[in-house]
Amino acid sequence: EVDTVAAIQAVFTFADLNAKPRIMNAPSVVYPRELIRRGVREGRVLALIEINPKGRARVLKILAASEPRLVAAAKEVIRKARFSPPTVGGEVRTVRGEWPIILQAP
């Protein structure tokens, strides 16, 4: 017999952590030139991300964006970002949570 519950890898949320993962680097952003020409100097993207035990993140879903043209730039930031390893109960785990990203023109 297979214990299917034990076979499922648990994925925790940011709420399960003692401390939220900290970003360990400052990924560069390629801000869309078209937005700069239009006078849009800042925007916000809210993403649902998953951070693995090595601190690498991936986008699960874009939840909101103040400007749709910033979504690609936000995804690139998430792809390049490195976080402190998320731990639950002292063990490194995969976690999911919302990450608000503020993008600014240079």
Secondary structure as UniProt FT lines:
FT   HELIX           4..7
FT   STRAND          12..13
FT   HELIX           14..16
FT   HELIX           33..37
FT   TURN            38..39
FT   STRAND          42..51
FT   TURN            53..54
FT   STRAND          56..65
FT   HELIX           68..70
FT   HELIX           71..80
FT   STRAND          82..83
FT   STRAND          87..88
FT   TURN            89..90
FT   STRAND          91..92
FT   STRAND          95..104
//
